């Protein structure tokens, strides 16, 4: 099991940037693929981005492609989500998640992720 703690959320104006961090403790971080998801009250959790165990492969939702960048540092046990050109529609609670059996075919399926952080609020204002 991996314990995950997200930081970096906050209030930002449209067009601005934020960087989310997710630090893991517990079993070997580098054995897990990592993902970021987001959720708005009343809606299903939505895939945002994912990264393979050693960072060689990254995946993005179409809605964030070209604006968000996922990366990881296996020495620091941390995965990042750099969010640029933020839009009002990016407002949500952002969760990081760890997948011990990461599979390129299912990177956007939340059921493939075993451990989740508590979430961090991102609010984009006009």
N, CA, C and O atoms as CSV, one atom per row, in Angstrom:
chain,resi,resn,atom,element,x,y,z
A,1,UNK,N,N,0.846,-1.187,0.000
A,1,UNK,CA,C,0.000,0.000,0.000
A,1,UNK,C,C,0.886,1.243,0.000
A,1,UNK,O,O,1.966,1.262,0.591
A,2,UNK,N,N,0.396,2.283,-0.682
A,2,UNK,CA,C,1.118,3.544,-0.783
A,2,UNK,C,C,0.236,4.637,-0.195
A,2,UNK,O,O,-0.952,4.728,-0.505
A,3,UNK,N,N,0.829,5.460,0.654
A,3,UNK,CA,C,0.111,6.616,1.194
A,3,UNK,C,C,0.490,7.832,0.367
A,3,UNK,O,O,1.665,8.070,0.088
A,4,UNK,N,N,-0.521,8.597,-0.021
A,4,UNK,CA,C,-0.312,9.708,-0.938
A,4,UNK,C,C,-0.826,11.002,-0.324
A,4,UNK,O,O,-1.905,11.035,0.268
A,5,UNK,N,N,-0.049,12.062,-0.469
A,5,UNK,CA,C,-0.456,13.372,0.032
A,5,UNK,C,C,-0.244,14.400,-1.073
A,5,UNK,O,O,0.874,14.599,-1.548
A,6,UNK,N,N,-1.342,15.053,-1.476
A,6,UNK,CA,C,-1.263,16.081,-2.514
A,6,UNK,C,C,-1.113,17.461,-1.879
A,6,UNK,O,O,-1.678,17.734,-0.820
A,7,UNK,N,N,-0.366,18.301,-2.522
A,7,UNK,CA,C,-0.237,19.698,-2.131
A,7,UNK,C,C,-0.201,20.555,-3.388
A,7,UNK,O,O,-0.006,20.050,-4.493
A,8,UNK,N,N,-0.389,21.853,-3.204
A,8,UNK,CA,C,-0.215,22.777,-4.306
A,8,UNK,C,C,-1.477,23.364,-4.881
A,8,UNK,O,O,-1.422,24.225,-5.759
A,9,UNK,N,N,-2.621,22.907,-4.395
A,9,UNK,CA,C,-3.864,23.473,-4.892
A,9,UNK,C,C,-4.057,24.901,-4.411
A,9,UNK,O,O,-3.310,25.391,-3.564
A,10,UNK,N,N,-5.074,25.569,-4.963
A,10,UNK,CA,C,-5.357,26.922,-4.543
A,10,UNK,C,C,-6.250,27.638,-5.525
A,10,UNK,O,O,-6.880,27.029,-6.390
A,11,UNK,N,N,-6.290,28.957,-5.368
A,11,UNK,CA,C,-7.107,29.827,-6.210
A,11,UNK,C,C,-6.204,30.542,-7.202
A,11,UNK,O,O,-5.190,31.126,-6.820
A,12,UNK,N,N,-6.570,30.497,-8.462
A,12,UNK,CA,C,-5.762,31.126,-9.501
A,12,UNK,C,C,-6.693,31.722,-10.541
A,12,UNK,O,O,-7.797,31.221,-10.758
A,13,UNK,N,N,-6.249,32.788,-11.181
A,13,UNK,CA,C,-7.047,33.395,-12.243
A,13,UNK,C,C,-6.917,32.596,-13.530
A,13,UNK,O,O,-5.913,31.925,-13.765
A,14,UNK,N,N,-7.931,32.681,-14.339
A,14,UNK,CA,C,-7.886,32.025,-15.639
A,14,UNK,C,C,-6.654,32.493,-16.409
A,14,UNK,O,O,-6.325,33.679,-16.432
A,15,UNK,N,N,-5.982,31.530,-17.038
A,15,UNK,CA,C,-4.749,31.816,-17.748
A,15,UNK,C,C,-3.500,31.621,-16.917
A,15,UNK,O,O,-2.385,31.614,-17.438
A,16,UNK,N,N,-3.700,31.462,-15.615
A,16,UNK,CA,C,-2.574,31.290,-14.717
A,16,UNK,C,C,-2.094,29.854,-14.640
A,16,UNK,O,O,-2.547,28.984,-15.383
A,17,UNK,N,N,-1.157,29.626,-13.717
A,17,UNK,CA,C,-0.532,28.312,-13.578
A,17,UNK,C,C,-0.513,27.871,-12.120
A,17,UNK,O,O,-0.502,28.690,-11.202
A,18,UNK,N,N,-0.510,26.563,-11.934
A,18,UNK,CA,C,-0.308,25.944,-10.629
A,18,UNK,C,C,0.484,24.673,-10.844
A,18,UNK,O,O,0.417,24.064,-11.912
A,19,UNK,N,N,1.235,24.271,-9.827
A,19,UNK,CA,C,1.891,22.971,-9.863
A,19,UNK,C,C,1.449,22.170,-8.647
A,19,UNK,O,O,1.658,22.574,-7.504
A,20,UNK,N,N,0.841,21.041,-8.919
A,20,UNK,CA,C,0.459,20.115,-7.865
A,20,UNK,C,C,1.579,19.110,-7.634
A,20,UNK,O,O,2.269,18.692,-8.564
A,21,UNK,N,N,1.737,18.738,-6.377
A,21,UNK,CA,C,2.697,17.703,-6.008
A,21,UNK,C,C,1.965,16.604,-5.253
A,21,UNK,O,O,0.984,16.858,-4.554
A,22,UNK,N,N,2.448,15.399,-5.403
A,22,UNK,CA,C,1.902,14.260,-4.684
A,22,UNK,C,C,3.082,13.429,-4.190
A,22,UNK,O,O,3.827,12.855,-4.984
A,23,UNK,N,N,3.241,13.373,-2.885
A,23,UNK,CA,C,4.360,12.642,-2.295
A,23,UNK,C,C,3.867,11.329,-1.702
A,23,UNK,O,O,2.849,11.278,-1.011
A,24,UNK,N,N,4.613,10.272,-1.990
A,24,UNK,CA,C,4.211,8.937,-1.579
A,24,UNK,C,C,5.111,8.388,-0.488
A,24,UNK,O,O,6.304,8.686,-0.437
A,25,UNK,N,N,4.534,7.601,0.364
A,25,UNK,CA,C,5.299,6.838,1.355
A,25,UNK,C,C,4.746,5.423,1.361
A,25,UNK,O,O,3.616,5.182,0.937
A,26,UNK,N,N,5.546,4.502,1.840
A,26,UNK,CA,C,5.110,3.118,1.847
A,26,UNK,C,C,5.950,2.288,0.903
A,26,UNK,O,O,7.172,2.431,0.873
A,27,UNK,N,N,5.313,1.422,0.130
A,27,UNK,CA,C,6.042,0.521,-0.748
A,27,UNK,C,C,6.752,1.289,-1.856
A,27,UNK,O,O,6.475,2.469,-2.070
A,28,UNK,N,N,7.656,0.634,-2.552
A,28,UNK,CA,C,8.500,1.257,-3.561
A,28,UNK,C,C,7.681,2.086,-4.542
A,28,UNK,O,O,6.847,1.564,-5.282
A,29,UNK,N,N,7.937,3.365,-4.529
A,29,UNK,CA,C,7.212,4.306,-5.381
A,29,UNK,C,C,7.406,3.965,-6.850
A,29,UNK,O,O,6.463,4.034,-7.639
A,30,UNK,N,N,8.622,3.599,-7.216
A,30,UNK,CA,C,8.930,3.370,-8.628
A,30,UNK,C,C,8.273,2.113,-9.195
A,30,UNK,O,O,8.341,1.873,-10.400
A,31,UNK,N,N,7.644,1.318,-8.350
A,31,UNK,CA,C,6.940,0.138,-8.845
A,31,UNK,C,C,5.502,0.460,-9.239
A,31,UNK,O,O,4.769,-0.418,-9.694
A,32,UNK,N,N,5.096,1.723,-9.063
A,32,UNK,CA,C,3.730,2.133,-9.332
A,32,UNK,C,C,3.647,3.108,-10.491
A,32,UNK,O,O,4.420,4.063,-10.568
A,33,UNK,N,N,2.706,2.864,-11.390
A,33,UNK,CA,C,2.313,3.922,-12.303
A,33,UNK,C,C,1.471,4.918,-11.515
A,33,UNK,O,O,0.804,4.547,-10.550
A,34,UNK,N,N,1.503,6.176,-11.927
A,34,UNK,CA,C,0.808,7.221,-11.174
A,34,UNK,C,C,-0.155,7.971,-12.074
A,34,UNK,O,O,0.085,8.148,-13.268
A,35,UNK,N,N,-1.242,8.402,-11.475
A,35,UNK,CA,C,-2.226,9.158,-12.243
A,35,UNK,C,C,-2.757,10.334,-11.461
A,35,UNK,O,O,-2.705,10.366,-10.232
A,36,UNK,N,N,-3.271,11.302,-12.201
A,36,UNK,CA,C,-4.021,12.421,-11.630
A,36,UNK,C,C,-5.449,12.353,-12.183
A,36,UNK,O,O,-5.672,12.163,-13.379
A,37,UNK,N,N,-6.382,12.511,-11.284
A,37,UNK,CA,C,-7.791,12.566,-11.639
A,37,UNK,C,C,-8.383,13.818,-11.003
A,37,UNK,O,O,-7.778,14.418,-10.114
A,38,UNK,N,N,-9.563,14.204,-11.461
A,38,UNK,CA,C,-10.228,15.347,-10.837
A,38,UNK,C,C,-11.724,15.081,-10.775
A,38,UNK,O,O,-12.275,14.277,-11.527
A,39,UNK,N,N,-12.351,15.784,-9.853
A,39,UNK,CA,C,-13.783,15.567,-9.655
A,39,UNK,C,C,-14.466,16.854,-9.235
A,39,UNK,O,O,-13.978,17.596,-8.383
A,40,UNK,N,N,-15.599,17.093,-9.852
A,40,UNK,CA,C,-16.476,18.199,-9.511
A,40,UNK,C,C,-17.693,17.612,-8.807
A,40,UNK,O,O,-18.180,16.559,-9.217
A,41,UNK,N,N,-18.191,18.253,-7.772
A,41,UNK,CA,C,-19.372,17.706,-7.068
A,41,UNK,C,C,-20.507,17.390,-8.031
A,41,UNK,O,O,-20.880,18.207,-8.873
A,42,UNK,N,N,-21.046,16.187,-7.885
A,42,UNK,CA,C,-22.152,15.779,-8.724
A,42,UNK,C,C,-21.739,15.119,-10.022
A,42,UNK,O,O,-22.588,14.666,-10.790
A,43,UNK,N,N,-20.435,15.062,-10.274
A,43,UNK,CA,C,-19.944,14.432,-11.503
A,43,UNK,C,C,-18.993,13.306,-11.159
A,43,UNK,O,O,-18.476,13.222,-10.045
A,44,UNK,N,N,-18.772,12.436,-12.140
A,44,UNK,CA,C,-17.852,11.325,-11.938
A,44,UNK,C,C,-16.407,11.821,-11.935
A,44,UNK,O,O,-16.076,12.870,-12.487
A,45,UNK,N,N,-15.569,11.019,-11.289
A,45,UNK,CA,C,-14.145,11.328,-11.289
A,45,UNK,C,C,-13.619,11.205,-12.722
A,45,UNK,O,O,-13.951,10.264,-13.442
A,46,UNK,N,N,-12.803,12.165,-13.113
A,46,UNK,CA,C,-12.348,12.286,-14.497
A,46,UNK,C,C,-10.834,12.137,-14.575
A,46,UNK,O,O,-10.099,12.727,-13.784
A,47,UNK,N,N,-10.386,11.352,-15.526
A,47,UNK,CA,C,-8.955,11.187,-15.753
A,47,UNK,C,C,-8.346,12.486,-16.259
A,47,UNK,O,O,-8.939,13.181,-17.084
A,48,UNK,N,N,-7.153,12.809,-15.758
A,48,UNK,CA,C,-6.429,13.994,-16.202
A,48,UNK,C,C,-5.119,13.610,-16.890
A,48,UNK,O,O,-4.882,13.985,-18.038
A,49,UNK,N,N,-4.272,12.860,-16.182
A,49,UNK,CA,C,-2.958,12.506,-16.723
A,49,UNK,C,C,-2.415,11.290,-15.988
A,49,UNK,O,O,-2.815,11.002,-14.860
A,50,UNK,N,N,-1.503,10.585,-16.637
A,50,UNK,CA,C,-0.862,9.428,-16.015
A,50,UNK,C,C,0.571,9.323,-16.500
A,50,UNK,O,O,0.937,9.858,-17.547
A,51,UNK,N,N,1.373,8.621,-15.714
A,51,UNK,CA,C,2.783,8.449,-16.055
A,51,UNK,C,C,3.205,7.047,-15.648
A,51,UNK,O,O,2.802,6.549,-14.596
A,52,UNK,N,N,4.013,6.416,-16.480
A,52,UNK,CA,C,4.462,5.057,-16.199
A,52,UNK,C,C,5.510,5.047,-15.094
A,52,UNK,O,O,5.939,6.097,-14.615
A,53,UNK,N,N,5.907,3.861,-14.704
A,53,UNK,CA,C,6.739,3.689,-13.503
A,53,UNK,C,C,8.010,4.520,-13.511
A,53,UNK,O,O,8.363,5.115,-12.493
A,54,UNK,N,N,8.695,4.571,-14.628
A,54,UNK,CA,C,9.958,5.300,-14.693
A,54,UNK,C,C,9.853,6.572,-15.519
A,54,UNK,O,O,10.856,7.202,-15.856
A,55,UNK,N,N,8.603,6.939,-15.840
A,55,UNK,CA,C,8.394,8.215,-16.514
A,55,UNK,C,C,8.588,8.190,-18.016
A,55,UNK,O,O,8.572,9.241,-18.657
A,56,UNK,N,N,8.770,7.013,-18.588
A,56,UNK,CA,C,9.041,6.956,-20.018
A,56,UNK,C,C,7.799,7.224,-20.865
A,56,UNK,O,O,7.902,7.658,-22.012
A,57,UNK,N,N,6.638,6.965,-20.294
A,57,UNK,CA,C,5.390,7.185,-21.016
A,57,UNK,C,C,4.450,8.071,-20.205
A,57,UNK,O,O,4.276,7.884,-19.001
A,58,UNK,N,N,3.853,9.031,-20.886
A,58,UNK,CA,C,2.863,9.899,-20.256
A,58,UNK,C,C,1.591,9.922,-21.097
A,58,UNK,O,O,1.622,9.712,-22.309
A,59,UNK,N,N,0.480,10.180,-20.429
A,59,UNK,CA,C,-0.831,10.136,-21.067
A,59,UNK,C,C,-1.656,11.308,-20.551
A,59,UNK,O,O,-1.538,11.693,-19.387
A,60,UNK,N,N,-2.490,11.872,-21.420
A,60,UNK,CA,C,-3.269,13.041,-21.043
A,60,UNK,C,C,-4.700,12.933,-21.577
A,60,UNK,O,O,-4.953,12.349,-22.630
A,61,UNK,N,N,-5.619,13.515,-20.816
A,61,UNK,CA,C,-6.960,13.708,-21.338
A,61,UNK,C,C,-6.895,14.768,-22.431
A,61,UNK,O,O,-6.067,15.677,-22.376
A,62,UNK,N,N,-7.755,14.649,-23.403
A,62,UNK,CA,C,-7.758,15.623,-24.499
A,62,UNK,C,C,-7.976,17.045,-23.985
A,62,UNK,O,O,-7.447,17.999,-24.555
A,63,UNK,N,N,-8.741,17.186,-22.928
A,63,UNK,CA,C,-9.088,18.513,-22.419
A,63,UNK,C,C,-7.901,19.251,-21.818
A,63,UNK,O,O,-7.948,20.472,-21.665
A,64,UNK,N,N,-6.833,18.526,-21.472
A,64,UNK,CA,C,-5.683,19.177,-20.837
A,64,UNK,C,C,-4.420,19.061,-21.672
A,64,UNK,O,O,-3.393,19.641,-21.319
A,65,UNK,N,N,-4.476,18.330,-22.759
A,65,UNK,CA,C,-3.289,18.114,-23.586
A,65,UNK,C,C,-2.750,19.441,-24.087
A,65,UNK,O,O,-3.495,20.283,-24.590
A,66,UNK,N,N,-1.447,19.613,-23.942
A,66,UNK,CA,C,-0.812,20.857,-24.358
A,66,UNK,C,C,-0.795,21.925,-23.282
A,66,UNK,O,O,-0.094,22.927,-23.419
A,67,UNK,N,N,-1.557,21.728,-22.210
A,67,UNK,CA,C,-1.590,22.705,-21.110
A,67,UNK,C,C,-1.012,22.122,-19.824
A,67,UNK,O,O,-0.378,22.843,-19.054
A,68,UNK,N,N,-1.217,20.845,-19.583
A,68,UNK,CA,C,-0.754,20.184,-18.367
A,68,UNK,C,C,0.420,19.265,-18.689
A,68,UNK,O,O,0.508,18.704,-19.782
A,69,UNK,N,N,1.318,19.123,-17.720
A,69,UNK,CA,C,2.443,18.210,-17.854
A,69,UNK,C,C,2.602,17.397,-16.575
A,69,UNK,O,O,2.698,17.951,-15.480
A,70,UNK,N,N,2.628,16.092,-16.729
A,70,UNK,CA,C,2.864,15.205,-15.589
A,70,UNK,C,C,4.318,14.764,-15.615
A,70,UNK,O,O,4.887,14.504,-16.676
A,71,UNK,N,N,4.906,14.685,-14.437
A,71,UNK,CA,C,6.288,14.222,-14.323
A,71,UNK,C,C,6.459,13.554,-12.957
A,71,UNK,O,O,5.590,13.656,-12.091
A,72,UNK,N,N,7.573,12.881,-12.783
A,72,UNK,CA,C,7.811,12.224,-11.499
A,72,UNK,C,C,9.293,12.234,-11.168
A,72,UNK,O,O,10.150,12.301,-12.048
A,73,UNK,N,N,9.566,12.166,-9.884
A,73,UNK,CA,C,10.925,12.084,-9.373
A,73,UNK,C,C,10.954,10.891,-8.429
A,73,UNK,O,O,10.473,10.983,-7.300
A,74,UNK,N,N,11.512,9.771,-8.882
A,74,UNK,CA,C,11.485,8.553,-8.080
A,74,UNK,C,C,12.453,8.600,-6.896
A,74,UNK,O,O,12.366,7.766,-5.995
A,75,UNK,N,N,13.361,9.552,-6.889
A,75,UNK,CA,C,14.237,9.731,-5.728
A,75,UNK,C,C,13.456,10.435,-4.613
A,75,UNK,O,O,13.598,10.101,-3.437
A,76,UNK,N,N,12.643,11.398,-4.993
A,76,UNK,CA,C,11.850,12.148,-4.022
A,76,UNK,C,C,10.481,11.520,-3.759
A,76,UNK,O,O,9.707,12.027,-2.948
A,77,UNK,N,N,10.187,10.415,-4.449
A,77,UNK,CA,C,8.881,9.757,-4.293
A,77,UNK,C,C,7.723,10.711,-4.552
A,77,UNK,O,O,6.731,10.725,-3.823
A,78,UNK,N,N,7.870,11.499,-5.592
A,78,UNK,CA,C,6.887,12.548,-5.854
A,78,UNK,C,C,6.495,12.560,-7.330
A,78,UNK,O,O,7.330,12.374,-8.215
A,79,UNK,N,N,5.215,12.782,-7.566
A,79,UNK,CA,C,4.712,13.003,-8.913
A,79,UNK,C,C,4.139,14.418,-8.948
A,79,UNK,O,O,3.564,14.897,-7.971
A,80,UNK,N,N,4.307,15.072,-10.089
A,80,UNK,CA,C,3.906,16.455,-10.242
A,80,UNK,C,C,2.880,16.595,-11.354
A,80,UNK,O,O,2.818,15.779,-12.274
A,81,UNK,N,N,2.082,17.638,-11.252
A,81,UNK,CA,C,1.194,18.026,-12.342
A,81,UNK,C,C,1.337,19.532,-12.524
A,81,UNK,O,O,0.819,20.320,-11.733
A,82,UNK,N,N,2.048,19.914,-13.575
A,82,UNK,CA,C,2.192,21.325,-13.909
A,82,UNK,C,C,1.010,21.726,-14.770
A,82,UNK,O,O,0.783,21.151,-15.835
A,83,UNK,N,N,0.262,22.712,-14.308
A,83,UNK,CA,C,-0.965,23.133,-15.006
A,83,UNK,C,C,-0.793,24.570,-15.471
A,83,UNK,O,O,-0.670,25.484,-14.655
A,84,UNK,N,N,-0.785,24.763,-16.762
A,84,UNK,CA,C,-0.653,26.088,-17.358
A,84,UNK,C,C,-1.931,26.454,-18.111
A,84,UNK,O,O,-2.761,25.593,-18.405
A,85,UNK,N,N,-2.073,27.726,-18.412
A,85,UNK,CA,C,-3.237,28.217,-19.163
A,85,UNK,C,C,-4.543,27.687,-18.570
A,85,UNK,O,O,-5.402,27.168,-19.282
A,86,UNK,N,N,-4.669,27.828,-17.282
A,86,UNK,CA,C,-5.823,27.257,-16.600
A,86,UNK,C,C,-7.117,27.921,-17.045
A,86,UNK,O,O,-7.170,29.122,-17.309
A,87,UNK,N,N,-8.149,27.105,-17.118
A,87,UNK,CA,C,-9.463,27.543,-17.558
A,87,UNK,C,C,-10.469,27.323,-16.428
A,87,UNK,O,O,-10.240,26.537,-15.509
A,88,UNK,N,N,-11.591,28.043,-16.526
A,88,UNK,CA,C,-12.616,27.904,-15.496
A,88,UNK,C,C,-13.043,26.439,-15.332
A,88,UNK,O,O,-13.352,25.987,-14.229
A,89,UNK,N,N,-13.051,25.716,-16.445
A,89,UNK,CA,C,-13.494,24.322,-16.422
A,89,UNK,C,C,-12.504,23.393,-15.715
A,89,UNK,O,O,-12.815,22.227,-15.472
A,90,UNK,N,N,-11.332,23.894,-15.388
A,90,UNK,CA,C,-10.353,23.074,-14.653
A,90,UNK,C,C,-10.625,23.074,-13.154
A,90,UNK,O,O,-9.970,22.346,-12.408
A,91,UNK,N,N,-11.572,23.872,-12.708
A,91,UNK,CA,C,-11.911,23.903,-11.293
A,91,UNK,C,C,-12.432,22.546,-10.847
A,91,UNK,O,O,-13.386,22.017,-11.417
A,92,UNK,N,N,-11.791,21.984,-9.816
A,92,UNK,CA,C,-12.153,20.651,-9.331
A,92,UNK,C,C,-11.277,20.303,-8.138
A,92,UNK,O,O,-10.335,21.021,-7.802
A,93,UNK,N,N,-11.606,19.200,-7.515
A,93,UNK,CA,C,-10.689,18.587,-6.551
A,93,UNK,C,C,-9.801,17.632,-7.344
A,93,UNK,O,O,-10.296,16.798,-8.102
A,94,UNK,N,N,-8.508,17.758,-7.168
A,94,UNK,CA,C,-7.544,16.942,-7.896
A,94,UNK,C,C,-6.979,15.874,-6.962
A,94,UNK,O,O,-6.554,16.155,-5.842
A,95,UNK,N,N,-6.989,14.644,-7.463
A,95,UNK,CA,C,-6.511,13.499,-6.703
A,95,UNK,C,C,-5.351,12.836,-7.433
A,95,UNK,O,O,-5.380,12.689,-8.655
A,96,UNK,N,N,-4.349,12.445,-6.693
A,96,UNK,CA,C,-3.354,11.570,-7.301
A,96,UNK,C,C,-3.638,10.132,-6.865
A,96,UNK,O,O,-4.248,9.890,-5.823
A,97,UNK,N,N,-3.191,9.204,-7.671
A,97,UNK,CA,C,-3.481,7.798,-7.436
A,97,UNK,C,C,-2.309,6.950,-7.895
A,97,UNK,O,O,-1.566,7.327,-8.801
A,98,UNK,N,N,-2.155,5.793,-7.252
A,98,UNK,CA,C,-1.045,4.883,-7.547
A,98,UNK,C,C,-1.584,3.548,-8.021
A,98,UNK,O,O,-2.521,2.995,-7.445
A,99,UNK,N,N,-0.975,3.043,-9.081
A,99,UNK,CA,C,-1.376,1.771,-9.647
A,99,UNK,C,C,-0.218,0.780,-9.583
A,99,UNK,O,O,0.795,0.973,-10.255
A,100,UNK,N,N,-0.357,-0.289,-8.774
A,100,UNK,CA,C,0.742,-1.259,-8.660
A,100,UNK,C,C,0.880,-2.161,-9.878
A,100,UNK,O,O,1.910,-2.808,-10.063
A,101,UNK,N,N,-0.152,-2.203,-10.702
A,101,UNK,CA,C,-0.104,-3.020,-11.923
A,101,UNK,C,C,-0.468,-2.127,-13.106
A,101,UNK,O,O,-1.447,-2.367,-13.813
A,102,UNK,N,N,0.338,-1.103,-13.298
A,102,UNK,CA,C,0.059,-0.116,-14.339
A,102,UNK,C,C,0.074,-0.782,-15.710
A,102,UNK,O,O,0.974,-1.556,-16.037
A,103,UNK,N,N,-0.936,-0.465,-16.492
A,103,UNK,CA,C,-1.091,-1.060,-17.816
A,103,UNK,C,C,-1.417,0.056,-18.793
A,103,UNK,O,O,-2.347,0.834,-18.582
A,104,UNK,N,N,-0.641,0.121,-19.860
A,104,UNK,CA,C,-0.841,1.180,-20.853
A,104,UNK,C,C,-2.249,1.195,-21.435
A,104,UNK,O,O,-2.706,2.220,-21.941
A,105,UNK,N,N,-2.929,0.071,-21.364
A,105,UNK,CA,C,-4.268,0.004,-21.957
A,105,UNK,C,C,-5.334,0.622,-21.055
A,105,UNK,O,O,-6.415,0.981,-21.523
A,106,UNK,N,N,-5.033,0.744,-19.777
A,106,UNK,CA,C,-6.066,1.148,-18.827
A,106,UNK,C,C,-5.649,2.347,-17.976
A,106,UNK,O,O,-6.141,2.516,-16.861
A,107,UNK,N,N,-4.761,3.163,-18.487
A,107,UNK,CA,C,-4.204,4.253,-17.693
A,107,UNK,C,C,-5.278,5.232,-17.230
A,107,UNK,O,O,-5.085,5.915,-16.224
A,108,UNK,N,N,-6.387,5.317,-17.927
A,108,UNK,CA,C,-7.414,6.296,-17.571
A,108,UNK,C,C,-8.580,5.683,-16.778
A,108,UNK,O,O,-9.598,6.340,-16.561
A,109,UNK,N,N,-8.427,4.438,-16.352
A,109,UNK,CA,C,-9.496,3.770,-15.601
A,109,UNK,C,C,-9.217,3.875,-14.111
A,109,UNK,O,O,-8.247,3.284,-13.636
A,110,UNK,N,N,-10.035,4.609,-13.351
A,110,UNK,CA,C,-9.749,4.779,-11.923
A,110,UNK,C,C,-9.755,3.461,-11.153
A,110,UNK,O,O,-9.131,3.371,-10.096
A,111,UNK,N,N,-10.439,2.447,-11.654
A,111,UNK,CA,C,-10.464,1.151,-10.963
A,111,UNK,C,C,-9.118,0.452,-10.989
A,111,UNK,O,O,-8.892,-0.478,-10.215
A,112,UNK,N,N,-8.231,0.877,-11.855
A,112,UNK,CA,C,-6.894,0.281,-11.946
A,112,UNK,C,C,-5.924,0.883,-10.934
A,112,UNK,O,O,-4.772,0.458,-10.846
A,113,UNK,N,N,-6.385,1.866,-10.177
A,113,UNK,CA,C,-5.536,2.533,-9.199
A,113,UNK,C,C,-5.963,2.093,-7.800
A,113,UNK,O,O,-7.135,2.191,-7.435
A,114,UNK,N,N,-4.999,1.611,-7.031
A,114,UNK,CA,C,-5.332,1.018,-5.734
A,114,UNK,C,C,-5.322,2.016,-4.593
A,114,UNK,O,O,-6.062,1.855,-3.622
A,115,UNK,N,N,-4.499,3.038,-4.697
A,115,UNK,CA,C,-4.324,3.965,-3.581
A,115,UNK,C,C,-4.561,5.388,-4.062
A,115,UNK,O,O,-4.183,5.758,-5.174
A,116,UNK,N,N,-5.203,6.188,-3.188
A,116,UNK,CA,C,-5.591,7.545,-3.538
A,116,UNK,C,C,-5.210,8.519,-2.433
A,116,UNK,O,O,-5.214,8.183,-1.249
A,117,UNK,N,N,-4.883,9.726,-2.852
A,117,UNK,CA,C,-4.678,10.781,-1.885
A,117,UNK,C,C,-6.000,11.382,-1.446
A,117,UNK,O,O,-7.068,10.955,-1.885
A,118,UNK,N,N,-5.916,12.368,-0.583
A,118,UNK,CA,C,-7.112,12.994,-0.020
A,118,UNK,C,C,-7.683,14.079,-0.935
A,118,UNK,O,O,-8.814,14.527,-0.744
A,119,UNK,N,N,-6.909,14.490,-1.909
A,119,UNK,CA,C,-7.368,15.504,-2.846
A,119,UNK,C,C,-6.939,16.906,-2.455
A,119,UNK,O,O,-6.738,17.210,-1.279
A,120,UNK,N,N,-6.805,17.754,-3.465
A,120,UNK,CA,C,-6.481,19.162,-3.243
A,120,UNK,C,C,-7.353,19.995,-4.171
A,120,UNK,O,O,-7.513,19.670,-5.347
A,121,UNK,N,N,-7.911,21.062,-3.636
A,121,UNK,CA,C,-8.851,21.888,-4.397
A,121,UNK,C,C,-8.103,22.846,-5.308
A,121,UNK,O,O,-7.170,23.530,-4.888
A,122,UNK,N,N,-8.530,22.880,-6.557
A,122,UNK,CA,C,-8.054,23.872,-7.524
A,122,UNK,C,C,-9.262,24.680,-7.972
A,122,UNK,O,O,-10.246,24.131,-8.467
A,123,UNK,N,N,-9.171,25.979,-7.793
A,123,UNK,CA,C,-10.260,26.867,-8.201
A,123,UNK,C,C,-9.712,27.911,-9.157
A,123,UNK,O,O,-8.775,28.641,-8.832
A,124,UNK,N,N,-10.309,27.972,-10.340
A,124,UNK,CA,C,-9.899,28.938,-11.351
A,124,UNK,C,C,-10.987,29.996,-11.454
A,124,UNK,O,O,-12.153,29.680,-11.686
A,125,UNK,N,N,-10.600,31.243,-11.280
A,125,UNK,CA,C,-11.565,32.340,-11.299
A,125,UNK,C,C,-11.402,33.184,-12.559
A,125,UNK,O,O,-10.341,33.193,-13.183
A,126,UNK,N,N,-12.448,33.878,-12.915
A,126,UNK,CA,C,-12.411,34.713,-14.127
A,126,UNK,C,C,-11.885,36.109,-13.819
A,126,UNK,O,O,-11.785,36.944,-14.718
